[in-house]
Amino acid sequence: MTNLKKWKLLQSRLVINNKWCLVRQDKVELSNGTIIDDFFINVRPDIALVFPVTPQQEIVFVRQYRHGVKEVLLELPAGAFSPIEETGEVAAARELTEETGYIAKKLIKLATLYDNPVKDTNSIHLFIAENVIKSQQQKLDITEEIEVVLIPVDEVIKRVLIGEISVSGTVAAIFLGLEYLHSSKC
């Protein structure tokens, strides 16, 4: 139990309303009575992210350019979705197939995490898919140029520790996915 109180929302308006970016300006009253009239929130869709494991015990990663940090990054297949339009599981399966050409017969939910709860509205829904198989070519969006990279399960943690894998949602899914694999074999 906590004595912490939520902030009181006094007013809210969209200040950027674009298909690529929604930003809301909130006027809030803090629990101590202070009023902040310019607390900006990024209104973002939820993310479905999948930890795909092949029958050969390799993890299917994607390597792609991320303009926000101006880097080519190694991460797990993922994509945005609206929980009103589809479930996280459906979105995770769709993104896996679109980005990699691999299909998952079954996905198991690992967790739902907040992406950046200070300024963003979305959650990341993490799934694991075992025995994924390559079934088709990638179906990439106009903004995507993706290289599929297979990494043996035994090498994944080393890649995180040396900084080769550094996207937070991917790192969380790796640790949860590896724990799931370990506990399912015990």
C-alpha positions as CSV (number, residue, x, y, z in Angstrom):
1,M,0.0,0.0,0.0
2,T,1.2,3.5,-0.8
3,N,0.2,7.0,0.3
4,L,1.3,8.4,-3.1
5,K,-1.5,10.1,-5.0
6,K,-2.0,10.5,-8.7
7,W,-1.8,13.9,-10.3
8,K,-5.1,15.5,-11.1
9,L,-5.6,16.2,-14.8
10,L,-7.0,19.7,-15.2
11,Q,-6.9,20.2,-19.0
12,S,-5.5,18.3,-22.0
13,R,-5.1,19.2,-25.7
14,L,-3.3,17.7,-28.7
15,V,-0.5,20.0,-29.8
16,I,0.8,17.8,-32.6
17,N,-1.6,15.5,-34.4
18,N,0.3,13.8,-37.2
19,K,0.2,10.1,-38.4
20,W,3.9,9.8,-37.2
21,C,3.6,11.8,-34.0
22,L,0.9,12.7,-31.5
23,V,1.8,15.0,-28.6
24,R,-0.5,16.0,-25.9
25,Q,-0.1,19.0,-23.5
26,D,-1.5,18.4,-20.1
27,K,-2.2,20.9,-17.4
28,V,-1.9,18.9,-14.1
29,E,-2.1,19.5,-10.4
30,L,0.5,17.6,-8.4
31,S,-0.4,16.1,-5.0
32,N,1.2,19.0,-3.2
33,G,-1.0,21.5,-5.1
34,T,1.6,22.7,-7.6
35,I,0.1,23.3,-11.1
36,I,2.1,22.4,-14.1
37,D,0.6,23.7,-17.4
38,D,3.0,22.3,-19.9
39,F,3.5,18.6,-19.2
40,F,4.0,17.1,-22.6
41,I,3.0,13.4,-23.3
42,N,3.8,11.3,-26.4
43,V,0.7,9.5,-27.3
44,R,2.1,6.2,-28.7
45,P,0.7,2.9,-29.9
46,D,1.4,-0.2,-27.9
47,I,4.3,-2.4,-29.1
48,A,4.2,-6.2,-29.6
49,L,7.7,-7.8,-29.4
50,V,8.5,-11.4,-29.9
51,F,11.5,-13.6,-28.8
52,P,11.5,-16.2,-31.6
53,V,13.4,-19.4,-31.1
54,T,14.1,-21.8,-34.0
55,P,14.2,-25.6,-33.7
56,Q,18.0,-25.2,-34.0
57,Q,18.0,-23.1,-30.8
58,E,18.7,-19.8,-32.6
59,I,17.0,-16.5,-31.8
60,V,15.7,-14.6,-34.8
61,F,16.8,-11.0,-34.6
62,V,16.4,-8.1,-36.9
63,R,19.1,-5.5,-37.7
64,Q,17.8,-2.1,-38.9
65,Y,18.5,1.6,-38.9
66,R,16.8,3.6,-36.1
67,H,16.8,7.3,-37.0
68,G,16.0,8.6,-33.5
69,V,19.5,7.5,-32.3
70,K,21.0,7.5,-35.9
71,E,22.3,3.9,-35.4
72,V,21.9,0.5,-37.0
73,L,20.6,-1.7,-34.1
74,L,20.2,-5.4,-33.4
75,E,16.8,-6.1,-31.9
76,L,13.9,-8.5,-31.7
77,P,11.0,-8.4,-34.2
78,A,8.4,-5.9,-33.0
79,G,5.9,-3.4,-34.1
80,A,3.2,-1.0,-33.2
81,F,-0.5,-2.0,-32.8
82,S,-3.7,-0.7,-31.3
83,P,-5.2,-2.9,-28.6
84,I,-8.6,-1.8,-29.9
85,E,-7.9,-3.3,-33.3
86,E,-6.0,-6.5,-32.5
87,T,-4.4,-8.4,-29.6
88,G,-0.8,-8.2,-28.7
89,E,-0.4,-11.9,-29.7
90,V,-1.8,-11.3,-33.2
91,A,0.4,-8.2,-33.6
92,A,3.5,-10.1,-32.5
93,A,2.8,-13.0,-34.9
94,R,2.1,-10.5,-37.7
95,E,5.3,-8.5,-37.1
96,L,7.4,-11.6,-36.8
97,T,6.2,-12.8,-40.2
98,E,6.4,-9.4,-41.9
99,E,9.9,-8.5,-40.7
100,T,11.5,-11.9,-40.9
101,G,9.4,-14.3,-43.0
102,Y,9.3,-16.7,-39.9
103,I,6.0,-17.9,-38.6
104,A,5.0,-18.9,-35.0
105,K,2.5,-21.6,-34.4
106,K,2.1,-20.5,-30.8
107,L,3.0,-17.5,-28.8
108,I,3.2,-17.3,-25.0
109,K,3.0,-14.0,-23.2
110,L,6.0,-13.2,-21.1
111,A,5.1,-9.8,-19.7
112,T,3.6,-6.4,-20.4
113,L,6.0,-3.6,-19.5
114,Y,5.8,0.2,-19.7
115,D,8.1,1.6,-22.4
116,N,8.8,5.1,-20.9
117,P,6.1,5.9,-18.4
118,V,7.3,9.4,-17.7
119,K,6.4,10.8,-21.1
120,D,4.9,8.0,-23.2
121,T,1.4,6.3,-23.1
122,N,2.3,2.9,-24.4
123,S,3.2,-0.5,-23.2
124,I,5.4,-3.2,-24.6
125,H,3.8,-6.7,-24.8
126,L,6.5,-9.4,-24.8
127,F,6.0,-12.9,-26.2
128,I,8.1,-16.0,-26.8
129,A,7.6,-18.3,-29.8
130,E,9.3,-21.6,-29.9
131,N,10.0,-23.6,-33.1
132,V,9.5,-20.8,-35.5
133,I,10.2,-21.6,-39.1
134,K,11.0,-19.6,-42.2
135,S,7.9,-19.8,-44.5
136,Q,8.0,-16.7,-46.7
137,Q,9.8,-13.6,-47.8
138,Q,9.7,-10.4,-45.7
139,K,6.8,-7.9,-46.2
140,L,8.4,-4.7,-45.2
141,D,6.9,-1.3,-44.7
142,I,8.2,1.7,-46.7
143,T,10.3,2.8,-43.7
144,E,11.8,-0.6,-43.1
145,E,15.1,-2.1,-44.4
146,I,15.7,-5.1,-42.3
147,E,18.4,-7.8,-42.2
148,V,17.5,-11.0,-40.4
149,V,20.2,-12.3,-38.0
150,L,20.2,-15.7,-36.3
151,I,22.1,-15.9,-33.1
152,P,22.5,-19.1,-31.1
153,V,20.8,-19.0,-27.7
154,D,24.1,-19.6,-25.9
155,E,25.6,-16.4,-27.4
156,V,22.7,-13.9,-26.8
157,I,23.7,-12.8,-23.3
158,K,27.3,-12.2,-24.4
159,R,25.9,-9.9,-27.2
160,V,23.9,-7.9,-24.6
161,L,26.9,-7.6,-22.2
162,I,29.2,-6.3,-24.9
163,G,26.6,-3.7,-26.0
164,E,25.8,-5.2,-29.4
165,I,22.2,-5.6,-28.3
166,S,21.1,-2.5,-26.5
167,V,17.4,-1.8,-27.1
168,S,15.6,-1.9,-23.7
169,G,12.5,-3.9,-24.8
170,T,14.7,-6.4,-26.6
171,V,17.0,-6.8,-23.6
172,A,14.0,-7.3,-21.3
173,A,12.5,-9.9,-23.6
174,I,15.8,-11.7,-23.9
175,F,16.1,-12.2,-20.1
176,L,12.5,-13.2,-19.7
177,G,12.6,-15.5,-22.8
178,L,15.8,-17.2,-21.6
179,E,14.3,-17.6,-18.1
180,Y,11.2,-19.2,-19.7
181,L,13.3,-21.6,-21.8
182,H,15.4,-22.5,-18.7
183,S,12.3,-23.1,-16.5
184,S,10.4,-25.1,-19.2
185,K,13.3,-27.5,-19.4
186,C,13.5,-28.1,-15.7
